[in-house]
Amino acid sequence: MDRSKDTNFSSIFDTIEYPEAYRITYLANAIVFPAYAEIKRDFGLVRAEYILLACLSHFDVLTAQDVARISRRPRNTISRAVHRMLDEGYLNRAPDPTDGRQSRLKITPSGRSLHDAISGYLGRRQDEILAVLSPNERKTLANLLKKAALSAAELGD
């Protein structure tokens, strides 16, 4: 029997021991999973590959380690994404003159075009999920999430 139709599973939002973390995770999953499924279908990219393009579209040069730190994604996942994006011509790589173990990554024009095409998928899904909020509520949410995210960035791992 499919109990999902008989049970109000949203009660967990109020009863779980870590309600804010659960709600944030739930919302993030509701936004990214459907969007990344469409991105995979339409562009053949997995999440780490798009995250790499997204990070590099906002900074002139980054290392793979920088991207892992910015995105909180595992370094090995980002490393695989770097190799694929280099092979596809979406990134350029140059040795880091200050650290021979690192490479400096830069997005190419074709990588930027791909990022621009893909970013709309996530933006549309985000807007769909957050449509229940008024403009003032959405602004407040954005400010609160930014404040919490900046705090998390300061904490590190």
Residue, then its C-alpha position, 0 to 999 in steps of 0.5 A: m500500500d502506498r502510504s504517501k497519499d494517506t500520511n502528512f509527511s510534512s509534519i517532520f518539518d516541525t518535529i525533527e530535531y534539527p528543523e532549519a537544517y532539514r527545511i533548508t536541505y529539503l528546499a535545496n533538494a526540491i530546487v536542484f534535483p529536478a533542475y540537474a535532471e533536466i541539465k543532464r538530459d539537455f546538456g549531458l552535464v552532471r552536477a559537479e561539472y555545472i558547479l565548476l562552470a558556475c564558480l568559474s563564471h564568477f571568478d577570473v581564475l580558480t584552482a580545483q581546490d578553490v572550487a571545492r571550498i566555494s561549493r563544499r563539494p568533494r575535491n575528487t568530484i571536482s577533479r573529475a569535473v575539471h578533466r571532463m570540462l577541459d576535454e570538452g573545451y569549456l575550461n583552460r588550465a595553466p600551471d600556478p606559478t606560486d604552487g606547482r601542485q595546483s593548476r589555475l582554471k579559467i572558463t572559456p567563451s564556450g564554457r561561459s555560453l554553456h553556463d549562461a544557458i544552464s543557469g536559467y534551469l536552476g533560476r526557474r526552478q528556484d522561482e517556482i519553489l519560492a513563488v509562495l513568498s511575497p517580494n519582501e519575504r523573498k528579500t528577507l529570506a535571501n538576506l537570512l540565507k546569505k547571513a547564515a551561509l557567510s557564517a558557515a563559510e567562516l566556520g570551515d569544515 
